[in-house]
Amino acid sequence: MQEIKFKQALINCGVFCGWHYWGFLDGKFIGPNTNADYGVEGALKHSYQFTGLYDKNKVEIYKKDILRLNYSEHYAIDGIVRWFSANTHITDGEYGMELARWVLDQTLLETGTEAFANVFHMSVESIREVIGNTWENPELVNATSKNTKDSSL
């Protein structure tokens, strides 16, 4: 069974102070920290869901983590983990289904184009690597392009 847990950014006077982990942990429920600057509503706003997956170093992957896909020695893609949901219909239009999955969103790390990678298939675990998150590593989010390519290819 997948663990239902979150990591919550603790903010004090507008400054990131660390993480509080909450949810169903070790068979019991631990609630969010509401003692920070923002109360219950802010606690939920600054909480990020565990995807149920791990990177190549066995690090848990959460929403808003910054993930690198190392496709080869010469090519890697960075992006922010987010939930993607879209409605789609079978050709006759009578059957609808929602396509929902965790994706790697490169939009904020590139120059305005939407780019998503479905990186959460088990076969790509060996190339996934958490390199930061949006709170502790804002410089990774603000970079104009985090795709790394060897120009000699």
DSSP file (Angstrom, degrees, kcal/mol; ACC not computed):
  #  RESIDUE AA STRUCTURE BP1 BP2  ACC     N-H-->O    O-->H-N    N-H-->O    O-->H-N    TCO  KAPPA ALPHA  PHI   PSI    X-CA   Y-CA   Z-CA
    1    1 A M              0   0    0      0, 0.0     2,-0.2     0, 0.0     0, 0.0   0.000 360.0 360.0 360.0 136.3    0.0    0.0    0.0
    2    2 A Q        -     0   0    0      1,-0.1     2,-0.2    49,-0.0    50,-0.0  -0.491 360.0-117.8 -71.1 136.1    1.3    3.5   -0.9
    3    3 A E        -     0   0    0     -2,-0.2     2,-0.8     1,-0.1    22,-0.1  -0.514  17.3-141.6 -71.5 140.2    2.0    5.7    2.1
    4    4 A I        +     0   0    0     20,-0.4    20,-2.6    -2,-0.2     2,-0.3  -0.881  47.6 135.1-104.2 102.0   -0.1    8.8    2.3
    5    5 A K  E     -A   23   0A   0     -2,-0.8    45,-2.6    18,-0.2     2,-0.3  -0.965  34.4-159.4-148.9 163.5    2.3   11.5    3.5
    6    6 A F  E     -AB  22  49A   0     16,-3.0    16,-2.1    -2,-0.3     2,-0.5  -0.924  15.2-137.1-137.3 156.3    3.4   15.0    2.8
    7    7 A K  E     -AB  21  48A   0     41,-2.1    41,-2.7    -2,-0.3     2,-0.5  -0.992  23.3-155.8-116.3 134.6    6.3   17.3    3.5
    8    8 A Q  E     -AB  20  47A   0     12,-3.0    12,-2.0    -2,-0.5     2,-0.4  -0.920  14.4-129.2-114.4 127.1    5.4   20.8    4.7
    9    9 A A  E     -A   19   0A   0     37,-2.7     2,-0.6    -2,-0.5    10,-0.2  -0.615  22.4-142.2 -72.3 124.8    7.7   23.8    4.3
   10   10 A L  E     -A   18   0A   0      8,-2.9     7,-3.4    -2,-0.4     8,-0.8  -0.819  20.2-170.5 -92.8 122.4    8.0   25.5    7.6
   11   11 A I  E     -A   16   0A   0     -2,-0.6    26,-1.6     5,-0.2     2,-0.5  -0.949   9.8-177.5-118.2 129.0    8.1   29.3    7.2
   12   12 A N  E >  S-A   15   0A   0      3,-2.6     3,-1.5    -2,-0.5    24,-0.1  -0.975  77.4 -17.3-128.5 118.0    8.9   31.7   10.0
   13   13 A C  T 3  S-     0   0    0     -2,-0.5    -1,-0.1     1,-0.3     3,-0.1   0.867 129.1 -53.2  55.1  39.0    8.8   35.5    9.2
   14   14 A G  T 3  S+     0   0    0      1,-0.2     2,-0.4     0, 0.0    -1,-0.3   0.524 115.2 116.4  79.0   6.1    8.9   34.7    5.5
   15   15 A V  E <   -A   12   0A   0     -3,-1.5    -3,-2.6     2,-0.0     2,-0.2  -0.919  69.7-119.2-113.3 132.2   12.0   32.5    5.8
   16   16 A F  E     +A   11   0A   0     -2,-0.4    -5,-0.2    -5,-0.2     3,-0.1  -0.503  33.7 174.4 -66.2 128.7   12.2   28.8    5.0
   17   17 A C  E     -     0   0A   0     -7,-3.4     2,-0.3     1,-0.4    -6,-0.1   0.568  49.0 -74.1-115.1 -14.6   13.2   27.0    8.3
   18   18 A G  E     -A   10   0A   0     -8,-0.8    -8,-2.9     2,-0.0    -1,-0.4  -0.965  56.1 -57.3 148.8-166.2   12.9   23.3    7.4
   19   19 A W  E     -A    9   0A   0     -2,-0.3     2,-0.4   -10,-0.2   -10,-0.2  -0.883  24.4-162.0-119.2 144.6   10.4   20.5    6.8
   20   20 A H  E     -A    8   0A   0    -12,-2.0   -12,-3.0    -2,-0.4     2,-0.5  -0.998  17.4-149.2-119.6 125.8    7.6   18.9    8.8
   21   21 A Y  E     +A    7   0A   0     -2,-0.4     2,-0.3   -14,-0.2   -14,-0.2  -0.830  26.5 164.8 -98.3 131.3    6.5   15.4    7.6
   22   22 A W  E     +A    6   0A   0    -16,-2.1   -16,-3.0    -2,-0.5     2,-0.3  -0.921  21.5  71.5-142.7 166.5    2.9   14.6    8.2
   23   23 A G  E    S-AC   5  30A   0      7,-2.5     7,-2.7    -2,-0.3     2,-1.1  -0.922  96.6 -16.7 127.7-153.9    0.2   12.1    7.1
   24   24 A F  E    S+ C   0  29A   0    -20,-2.6     2,-0.5    -2,-0.3   -20,-0.4  -0.775  75.6 168.9 -89.5  99.9   -0.2    8.4    7.9
   25   25 A L  E >   - C   0  28A   0      3,-2.4     3,-1.6    -2,-1.1    -2,-0.1  -0.956  61.6 -12.2-120.1 127.7    3.3    7.5    9.1
   26   26 A D  T 3  S-     0   0    0     -2,-0.5    -1,-0.2     1,-0.3     3,-0.1   0.862 129.4 -51.5  51.8  41.8    4.2    4.2   10.9
   27   27 A G  T 3  S+     0   0    0      1,-0.2     2,-0.3    -3,-0.1    -1,-0.3   0.509 122.6  84.9  79.7   5.4    0.5    3.3   11.3
   28   28 A K  E <  S-C   25   0A   0     -3,-1.6    -3,-2.4    -5,-0.1     2,-0.5  -0.950  77.0-110.6-136.5 159.9   -0.6    6.5   12.9
   29   29 A F  E     -C   24   0A   0     -2,-0.3     2,-0.5    -5,-0.2    -5,-0.2  -0.770  25.5-172.9 -93.9 129.5   -1.8    9.9   11.8
   30   30 A I  E     -C   23   0A   0     -7,-2.7    -7,-2.5    -2,-0.5    -2,-0.0  -0.987  20.1-139.0-116.7 128.4    0.5   12.9   12.3
   31   31 A G        -     0   0    0     -2,-0.5     3,-0.0    -9,-0.2   -10,-0.0  -0.296  25.1 -86.0 -86.0 168.4   -1.1   16.3   11.4
   32   32 A P        -     0   0    0      0, 0.0     2,-0.6     0, 0.0    -1,-0.1  -0.295  46.3-102.9 -68.0 157.4    0.3   19.3    9.7
   33   33 A N        +     0   0    0      1,-0.1     3,-0.3    10,-0.1   -13,-0.1  -0.742  39.8 173.8 -83.4 117.7    2.2   22.0   11.7
   34   34 A T        +     0   0    0     -2,-0.6     5,-0.3     1,-0.1    -1,-0.1   0.243  59.1  87.1-108.4  12.0   -0.1   24.9   12.2
   35   35 A N        +     0   0    0      4,-0.1    -1,-0.1     3,-0.1    -2,-0.0   0.475  69.9  91.9 -90.1  -2.9    2.2   26.9   14.5
   36   36 A A  S >  S-     0   0    0     -3,-0.3     3,-0.7     3,-0.1   -24,-0.2   0.041 101.7 -74.0 -78.4-165.8    4.1   28.6   11.7
   37   37 A D  T 3  S+     0   0    0    -26,-1.6   -25,-0.1     1,-0.2    -1,-0.1   0.644 122.4  47.5 -63.9 -17.5    3.3   32.0   10.2
   38   38 A Y  T 3> S-     0   0    0      1,-0.2     4,-1.4   -27,-0.2    -1,-0.2   0.454  85.2-144.2-119.6  -1.3    0.3   30.9    8.2
   39   39 A G  H <>  -     0   0    0     -3,-0.7     4,-2.1    -5,-0.3    -1,-0.2  -0.160  58.0 -36.2  68.7-164.2   -2.2   28.7   10.2
   40   40 A V  H  > S+     0   0    0      2,-0.2     4,-2.0     1,-0.2     5,-0.2   0.921 137.4  49.6 -64.5 -47.7   -4.1   25.7    8.9
   41   41 A E  H  > S+     0   0    0      1,-0.2     4,-2.0     2,-0.2    -1,-0.2   0.922 114.9  44.6 -60.1 -45.1   -4.8   27.1    5.4
   42   42 A G  H  X S+     0   0    0     -4,-1.4     4,-2.0     1,-0.2    -1,-0.2   0.851 107.7  59.2 -67.0 -34.3   -1.2   28.0    4.9
   43   43 A A  H  < S+     0   0    0     -4,-2.1    -1,-0.2     1,-0.2    -2,-0.2   0.912 109.9  42.7 -61.2 -42.1    0.0   24.7    6.3
   44   44 A L  H >< S+     0   0    0     -4,-2.0     3,-1.4     1,-0.2    -1,-0.2   0.881 111.2  55.3 -71.6 -37.6   -1.9   22.9    3.6
   45   45 A K  H 3< S+     0   0    0     -4,-2.0    -2,-0.2     1,-0.3    -1,-0.2   0.841 111.3  44.8 -62.5 -33.7   -0.8   25.3    0.9
   46   46 A H  T 3< S+     0   0    0     -4,-2.0   -37,-2.7    -5,-0.1     2,-0.4   0.124  93.4 102.7 -99.7  20.5    2.8   24.7    1.7
   47   47 A S  E <   -B    8   0A   0     -3,-1.4     2,-0.4   -39,-0.2   -39,-0.2  -0.867  54.7-159.0-106.3 139.4    2.4   20.9    1.9
   48   48 A Y  E     -B    7   0A   0    -41,-2.7   -41,-2.1    -2,-0.4     2,-0.1  -0.971  17.2-122.2-125.9 127.9    3.6   18.6   -0.9
   49   49 A Q  E     -B    6   0A   0     -2,-0.4    14,-2.5   -43,-0.2     2,-0.3  -0.364  21.0-118.2 -73.3 141.5    2.4   15.1   -1.5
   50   50 A F  E     -D   62   0B   0    -45,-2.6    12,-0.2    12,-0.2   -45,-0.2  -0.626  17.5-148.1 -71.7 131.4    4.7   12.1   -1.6
   51   51 A T  E     -     0   0B   0     10,-2.8    -1,-0.1    -2,-0.3    11,-0.1   0.660  33.7-117.6 -77.6 -15.8    4.5   10.5   -5.1
   52   52 A G  E    S+     0   0B   0      9,-0.4     2,-0.3     1,-0.4    10,-0.1   0.460  82.6 102.1  89.3   2.5    5.1    7.0   -3.8
   53   53 A L  E     -     0   0B   0      8,-0.5     8,-2.3    72,-0.0    -1,-0.4  -0.777  56.2-149.1-121.4 163.5    8.3    6.8   -5.9
   54   54 A Y  E     -D   60   0B   0     -2,-0.3     6,-0.2     6,-0.2    74,-0.1  -0.857  15.3-122.1-127.1 159.1   12.0    7.1   -5.2
   55   55 A D    >   -     0   0    0      4,-2.1     3,-2.0    -2,-0.3    74,-0.2  -0.267  48.1 -82.5 -90.2-173.4   15.0    8.3   -7.2
   56   56 A K  T 3  S+     0   0    0     72,-2.8    73,-0.1     1,-0.3    70,-0.1   0.701 131.8  52.5 -65.7 -18.8   18.1    6.3   -8.0
   57   57 A N  T 3  S-     0   0    0     71,-0.2    -1,-0.3     2,-0.1     3,-0.1   0.214 120.8-107.0 -99.1  13.4   19.5    7.1   -4.5
   58   58 A K    <   +     0   0    0     -3,-2.0     2,-0.4     1,-0.3    -2,-0.1   0.736  69.7 151.0  65.4  26.1   16.3    5.9   -2.7
   59   59 A V        -     0   0    0      1,-0.1    -4,-2.1    71,-0.0    -1,-0.3  -0.743  51.7-111.7 -85.5 133.2   15.3    9.5   -1.9
   60   60 A E  E     -D   54   0B   0     -2,-0.4     2,-0.5    -6,-0.2    -6,-0.2  -0.383  27.5-136.4 -64.3 141.3   11.6   10.0   -1.7
   61   61 A I  E     -     0   0B   0     -8,-2.3   -10,-2.8    -2,-0.1    -8,-0.5  -0.904  25.8-178.4-106.2 124.7   10.1   12.1   -4.5
   62   62 A Y  E >   -D   50   0B   0     -2,-0.5     3,-1.9   -12,-0.2    19,-0.3  -0.793  38.4 -83.7-116.7 158.8    7.5   14.8   -3.5
   63   63 A K  T 3  S+     0   0    0    -14,-2.5    19,-0.2    -2,-0.3     3,-0.1  -0.344 117.2  25.6 -54.5 142.4    5.5   17.3   -5.5
   64   64 A K  T 3  S+     0   0    0     17,-2.9    70,-1.6     1,-0.3    -1,-0.2   0.457  88.8 134.9  73.9   5.2    7.6   20.5   -6.2
   65   65 A D  E <   -E  133   0C   0     -3,-1.9    16,-2.6    68,-0.2     2,-0.6  -0.503  59.5-122.9 -71.4 153.7   10.9   18.6   -6.0
   66   66 A I  E     -EF 132  80C   0     66,-3.0    65,-2.9    14,-0.2    66,-1.1  -0.909  35.0-168.1-101.5 121.7   13.3   19.4   -8.7
   67   67 A L  E     -EF 130  79C   0     12,-2.9    12,-1.9    -2,-0.6     2,-0.5  -0.855  13.8-152.5-116.7 142.2   14.2   16.2  -10.5
   68   68 A R  E     -EF 129  78C   0     61,-3.0    61,-1.6    -2,-0.4     2,-0.7  -0.954   4.5-154.6-113.3 132.5   16.9   15.5  -13.0
   69   69 A L  E     -EF 128  77C   0      8,-3.3     8,-1.9    -2,-0.5     2,-1.2  -0.931   7.9-158.4-102.6 112.6   16.6   12.7  -15.6
   70   70 A N  E     + F   0  76C   0     57,-2.4     6,-0.2    -2,-0.7     3,-0.1  -0.724  19.8 169.4 -93.4  89.5   20.1   11.6  -16.6
   71   71 A Y  E     -     0   0C   0     -2,-1.2     2,-0.3     4,-1.0    -1,-0.2   0.857  66.4 -22.8 -70.3 -35.0   19.4   10.0  -20.0
   72   72 A S  E >  S- F   0  75C   0      3,-1.8     3,-0.6    -3,-0.2    -1,-0.1  -0.923  76.9 -81.9-159.0-179.3   23.1    9.7  -20.8
   73   73 A E  T 3  S+     0   0    0     -2,-0.3     3,-0.1     1,-0.2    -2,-0.0   0.756 129.8  37.3 -62.7 -24.5   26.5   11.1  -20.0
   74   74 A H  T 3  S+     0   0    0      1,-0.2    76,-1.4    76,-0.1     2,-0.4   0.431 114.1  52.8-110.4  -2.1   25.8   14.0  -22.4
   75   75 A Y  E <   +FG  72 149C   0     -3,-0.6    -3,-1.8    74,-0.2    -4,-1.0  -0.964  51.8 158.0-146.0 124.6   22.0   14.7  -21.9
   76   76 A A  E     -FG  70 148C   0     72,-1.9    72,-1.9    -2,-0.4     2,-0.4  -0.983  21.8-150.8-139.8 151.2   19.9   15.4  -18.9
   77   77 A I  E     -F   69   0C   0     -8,-1.9    -8,-3.3    -2,-0.3     2,-0.3  -0.987   9.7-161.7-124.0 132.9   16.6   17.1  -18.3
   78   78 A D  E     +F   68   0C   0     -2,-0.4     2,-0.3   -10,-0.2   -10,-0.2  -0.845  22.4 146.0-109.0 150.0   15.6   19.0  -15.2
   79   79 A G  E     -F   67   0C   0    -12,-1.9   -12,-2.9    -2,-0.3     2,-0.4  -0.978  45.9 -93.1-168.2 174.7   12.1   19.8  -14.1
   80   80 A I  E     -FH  66 105C   0     25,-2.7    25,-3.2    -2,-0.3     2,-0.3  -0.857  39.0-120.7-103.1 132.2    9.6   20.3  -11.2
   81   81 A V  E     + H   0 104C   0    -16,-2.6   -17,-2.9    -2,-0.4     2,-0.3  -0.544  47.0 154.5 -72.2 129.0    7.5   17.4  -10.1
   82   82 A R  E     - H   0 103C   0     21,-2.2    21,-2.9    -2,-0.3     2,-0.5  -0.972  46.2-100.0-150.0 164.6    3.8   18.2  -10.4
   83   83 A W  E     - H   0 102C   0     -2,-0.3     2,-0.5    19,-0.2    19,-0.2  -0.753  34.8-162.2 -88.3 129.5    0.4   16.5  -10.8
   84   84 A F  E     + H   0 101C   0     17,-3.0    17,-2.4    -2,-0.5     2,-0.4  -0.948  11.6 175.5-115.6 131.6   -1.0   16.6  -14.3
   85   85 A S  E     + H   0 100C   0     -2,-0.5     2,-0.3    15,-0.2    15,-0.2  -0.999   4.0 163.8-138.1 133.0   -4.6   15.9  -15.1
   86   86 A A  E     - H   0  99C   0     13,-2.3    13,-3.5    -2,-0.4     2,-0.4  -0.996  31.6-126.3-148.0 144.1   -6.4   16.1  -18.4
   87   87 A N  E     + H   0  98C   0     -2,-0.3     2,-0.3    11,-0.2    11,-0.2  -0.724  30.8 178.2 -89.1 140.4   -9.7   14.9  -19.7
   88   88 A T  E     - H   0  97C   0      9,-2.6     9,-2.5    -2,-0.4     2,-0.4  -0.962  13.7-146.9-138.7 156.7   -9.7   12.8  -22.9
   89   89 A H  E     - H   0  96C   0     -2,-0.3     7,-0.2     7,-0.2     2,-0.0  -0.956  20.5-114.3-128.7 144.8  -12.4   11.1  -24.9
   90   90 A I    >   -     0   0    0      5,-2.5     3,-2.6    -2,-0.4     5,-0.1  -0.353  49.9 -93.3 -66.9 158.4  -12.5    8.0  -27.0
   91   91 A T  T 3  S+     0   0    0      1,-0.3    -1,-0.1     2,-0.1    -2,-0.0   0.762 124.6  53.6 -52.4 -35.4  -13.1    8.7  -30.7
   92   92 A D  T 3  S-     0   0    0      1,-0.1    -1,-0.3     3,-0.0    -2,-0.0   0.562 104.5-129.0 -81.2  -3.8  -16.9    8.3  -30.6
   93   93 A G  S <  S+     0   0    0     -3,-2.6    -2,-0.1     2,-0.2    -1,-0.1   0.405  83.8 101.3  78.9  -3.6  -17.1   10.9  -27.8
   94   94 A E  S    S+     0   0    0      1,-0.1     2,-0.6    -5,-0.0    -1,-0.1   0.782  71.6  59.7 -85.0 -26.6  -19.2    8.7  -25.6
   95   95 A Y        -     0   0    0     -5,-0.1    -5,-2.5     2,-0.0     2,-0.4  -0.898  65.9-174.7-109.4 122.4  -16.5    7.4  -23.3
   96   96 A G  E     +H   89   0C   0     -2,-0.6     2,-0.3    -7,-0.2    -7,-0.2  -0.856   4.3 175.9-112.4 150.2  -14.5    9.9  -21.2
   97   97 A M  E     -H   88   0C   0     -9,-2.5    -9,-2.6    -2,-0.4     2,-0.6  -0.989  27.0-124.7-147.0 154.5  -11.6    9.3  -19.0
   98   98 A E  E     -H   87   0C   0     -2,-0.3     2,-0.7   -11,-0.2   -11,-0.2  -0.892  15.5-150.3-104.0 128.2   -9.3   11.4  -17.0
   99   99 A L  E     +H   86   0C   0    -13,-3.5   -13,-2.3    -2,-0.6     2,-0.4  -0.863  28.9 167.1 -94.9 113.7   -5.6   11.0  -17.6
  100  100 A A  E     +H   85   0C   0     -2,-0.7     2,-0.3   -15,-0.2   -15,-0.2  -0.993   5.9 132.3-134.4 135.0   -3.8   11.8  -14.4
  101  101 A R  E     -H   84   0C   0    -17,-2.4   -17,-3.0    -2,-0.4     2,-0.4  -0.983  56.2 -87.2-168.0 163.8   -0.2   11.2  -13.4
  102  102 A W  E     -H   83   0C   0     -2,-0.3    18,-0.5   -19,-0.2     2,-0.3  -0.690  51.8-179.2 -78.6 134.6    2.9   12.7  -11.8
  103  103 A V  E     -H   82   0C   0    -21,-2.9   -21,-2.2    -2,-0.4     2,-0.7  -0.876  34.4-115.3-132.1 164.9    5.0   14.5  -14.5
  104  104 A L  E     -HI  81 117C   0     13,-2.5    13,-1.4    -2,-0.3     2,-0.7  -0.920  32.8-154.3-100.6 110.8    8.2   16.4  -14.7
  105  105 A D  E     +HI  80 116C   0    -25,-3.2   -25,-2.7    -2,-0.7     3,-0.2  -0.788  19.9 176.2 -94.0 114.9    7.2   20.0  -15.7
  106  106 A Q    >>  +     0   0    0      9,-2.9     3,-1.0    -2,-0.7     4,-0.6   0.445  55.4  99.6 -93.9  -1.9   10.0   21.8  -17.5
  107  107 A T  G >4>S+     0   0    0      8,-0.5     3,-1.1     1,-0.3     5,-0.8   0.893  83.6  44.9 -54.6 -47.9    7.9   25.0  -18.1
  108  108 A L  G 345S+     0   0    0      1,-0.2    -1,-0.3    -3,-0.2    -2,-0.1   0.660 114.2  50.7 -73.1 -14.5    9.4   27.0  -15.2
  109  109 A L  G <45S+     0   0    0     -3,-1.0    37,-0.8   -31,-0.1    38,-0.3   0.390 110.6  50.5-103.8   2.8   12.9   26.0  -16.1
  110  110 A E  T <<5S-     0   0    0     -3,-1.1     2,-0.3    -4,-0.6    35,-0.1  -0.367 103.8 -75.1-122.3-157.9   12.8   26.8  -19.7
  111  111 A T  T   5S-     0   0    0     -2,-0.1    -3,-0.1     1,-0.0     3,-0.1  -0.312  86.1 -67.7-106.4  49.4   11.8   29.8  -21.8
  112  112 A G  S   <S+     0   0    0     -5,-0.8     2,-0.3    -2,-0.3    -5,-0.1   0.267  94.1 120.8  96.5 -11.9    8.0   29.7  -21.7
  113  113 A T        -     0   0    0     -7,-0.1     2,-0.5    -6,-0.1    -1,-0.3  -0.646  65.2-117.5 -87.4 145.2    7.1   26.6  -23.6
  114  114 A E        +     0   0    0     -2,-0.3     2,-0.4    -3,-0.1    -1,-0.0  -0.680  40.6 170.0 -79.8 128.6    5.1   23.8  -21.9
  115  115 A A        -     0   0    0     -2,-0.5    -9,-2.9     2,-0.0    -8,-0.5  -0.966   6.6-179.5-142.5 123.2    7.2   20.6  -21.7
  116  116 A F  E     -I  105   0C   0     -2,-0.4     2,-0.4   -11,-0.2   -11,-0.2  -0.931  10.0-164.2-124.0 146.7    6.2   17.6  -19.7
  117  117 A A  E     -I  104   0C   0    -13,-1.4   -13,-2.5    -2,-0.4     2,-1.4  -0.998  20.8-137.5-128.5 130.4    7.9   14.2  -19.3
  118  118 A N        +     0   0    0     -2,-0.4     3,-0.4   -15,-0.2   -15,-0.2  -0.701  41.1 158.7 -84.0  92.2    6.2   11.2  -17.8
  119  119 A V        +     0   0    0     -2,-1.4    -1,-0.2     1,-0.2   -16,-0.1   0.319  44.9  85.9-101.7   7.1    9.1   10.1  -15.7
  120  120 A F        +     0   0    0    -18,-0.5     2,-0.3    -3,-0.1    -1,-0.2   0.153  51.9 118.9-104.3  22.1    7.4    8.0  -13.1
  121  121 A H  S >  S-     0   0    0     -3,-0.4     3,-2.2     1,-0.1     4,-0.2  -0.678  73.9-121.2 -77.6 139.8    7.3    4.7  -15.0
  122  122 A M  G >  S+     0   0    0     -2,-0.3     3,-1.6     1,-0.3     4,-0.3   0.779 106.7  68.8 -56.3 -28.8    9.3    2.2  -12.9
  123  123 A S  G 3  S+     0   0    0      1,-0.3     3,-0.3     2,-0.1    -1,-0.3   0.670  96.7  53.4 -68.5 -14.7   11.7    1.6  -15.7
  124  124 A V  G X> S+     0   0    0     -3,-2.2     3,-1.8     1,-0.2     4,-0.9   0.341  74.2 103.6-101.7   8.9   13.2    5.1  -15.4
  125  125 A E  G X4 S+     0   0    0     -3,-1.6     3,-0.7     1,-0.3    -1,-0.2   0.866  75.0  61.0 -55.9 -36.4   14.0    4.8  -11.7
  126  126 A S  G 34 S+     0   0    0     -3,-0.3    -1,-0.3    -4,-0.3    -2,-0.1   0.654 109.2  41.2 -69.5 -13.9   17.7    4.3  -12.4
  127  127 A I  G <4 S+     0   0    0     -3,-1.8   -57,-2.4   -58,-0.0     2,-0.3   0.510  91.9 100.8-109.4  -6.2   17.9    7.7  -14.2
  128  128 A R  E <<  +E   69   0C   0     -4,-0.9   -72,-2.8    -3,-0.7     2,-0.3  -0.600  44.8 173.6 -80.9 137.7   15.8    9.8  -11.8
  129  129 A E  E     -E   68   0C   0    -61,-1.6   -61,-3.0    -2,-0.3     2,-0.5  -0.933  29.8-135.6-147.1 122.8   17.6   12.0   -9.3
  130  130 A V  E     +E   67   0C   0     -2,-0.3   -63,-0.2   -63,-0.2     3,-0.1  -0.646  26.5 173.5 -72.7 122.2   16.2   14.6   -6.8
  131  131 A I  E     -     0   0C   0    -65,-2.9     2,-0.3    -2,-0.5   -64,-0.2   0.411  57.7 -52.7-111.7  -0.5   18.5   17.6   -7.1
  132  132 A G  E     -E   66   0C   0    -66,-1.1   -66,-3.0     8,-0.0     2,-0.3  -0.987  52.4-103.0 162.0-164.7   16.6   20.0   -4.9
  133  133 A N  E  >  -E   65   0C   0     -2,-0.3     4,-2.0   -68,-0.3   -68,-0.2  -0.941  35.9 -99.4-150.1 169.7   13.2   21.6   -4.3
  134  134 A T  T  4 S+     0   0    0    -70,-1.6     7,-0.1    -2,-0.3   -69,-0.1   0.702 117.3  46.3 -70.9 -19.2   11.5   24.9   -4.9
  135  135 A W  T  4 S+     0   0    0    -71,-0.1    -1,-0.2     2,-0.1  -119,-0.1   0.915 120.3  32.5 -86.6 -48.1   12.0   26.1   -1.3
  136  136 A E  T  4 S+     0   0    0      1,-0.2    -2,-0.2     2,-0.1     3,-0.1   0.701 127.7  37.8 -84.2 -19.7   15.7   25.3   -0.7
  137  137 A N    >X  +     0   0    0     -4,-2.0     3,-1.7     1,-0.1     4,-0.8  -0.420  59.4 151.5-130.5  58.2   16.9   25.7   -4.2
  138  138 A P  H 3> S+     0   0    0      0, 0.0     4,-2.2     0, 0.0     3,-0.2   0.764  70.6  69.9 -62.9 -23.1   15.1   28.7   -5.8
  139  139 A E  H 3> S+     0   0    0      1,-0.2     4,-0.5     2,-0.2    -5,-0.1   0.796  95.0  54.6 -64.8 -26.0   18.2   29.3   -8.0
  140  140 A L  H <4 S+     0   0    0     -3,-1.7     3,-0.2    -7,-0.2    -1,-0.2   0.843 109.4  47.1 -73.7 -33.1   17.3   26.1   -9.9
  141  141 A V  H  < S+     0   0    0     -4,-0.8    -2,-0.2    -3,-0.2    -1,-0.2   0.878 110.8  51.7 -73.4 -38.4   13.8   27.4  -10.6
  142  142 A N  H  < S+     0   0    0     -4,-2.2    -1,-0.2     3,-0.0    -2,-0.2   0.559  82.6 111.4 -78.9  -8.6   15.0   30.9  -11.7
  143  143 A A     <  -     0   0    0     -4,-0.5     3,-0.2    -3,-0.2    -3,-0.0  -0.389  69.3-135.5 -65.3 143.8   17.5   29.5  -14.2
  144  144 A T  S    S+     0   0    0      1,-0.3     2,-0.3   -33,-0.1    -1,-0.1   0.841  86.9   8.0 -72.6 -32.0   16.5   30.2  -17.8
  145  145 A S        +     0   0    0    -35,-0.1    -1,-0.3     1,-0.1   -35,-0.2  -0.932  51.5 177.8-152.5 126.8   17.3   26.7  -19.0
  146  146 A K        +     0   0    0    -37,-0.8     2,-0.4    -2,-0.3   -36,-0.1   0.289  49.7 113.8-111.8   8.9   18.2   23.6  -17.0
  147  147 A N        -     0   0    0    -38,-0.3     2,-0.6   -70,-0.2   -70,-0.2  -0.676  54.7-154.9 -75.2 131.3   18.4   21.2  -19.9
  148  148 A T  E     +G   76   0C   0    -72,-1.9   -72,-1.9    -2,-0.4     2,-0.4  -0.940  19.1 170.4-112.5 124.1   22.0   20.2  -20.3
  149  149 A K  E     -G   75   0C   0     -2,-0.6     2,-0.8   -74,-0.2   -74,-0.2  -0.977  36.7-123.5-131.9 143.5   23.2   19.0  -23.6
  150  150 A D    >   -     0   0    0    -76,-1.4     3,-2.1    -2,-0.4   -76,-0.1  -0.783  20.3-151.4 -83.4 114.5   26.7   18.3  -25.0
  151  151 A S  T 3  S+     0   0    0     -2,-0.8    -1,-0.1     1,-0.3   -77,-0.0   0.631  89.7  69.8 -66.1 -11.5   27.0   20.6  -28.0
  152  152 A S  T 3         0   0    0      1,-0.2    -1,-0.3    -3,-0.0    -2,-0.0   0.578 360.0 360.0 -82.7  -6.6   29.3   18.1  -29.7
  153  153 A L    <         0   0    0     -3,-2.1    -1,-0.2   -79,-0.1    -2,-0.1   0.496 360.0 360.0 -77.1 360.0   26.5   15.6  -30.2
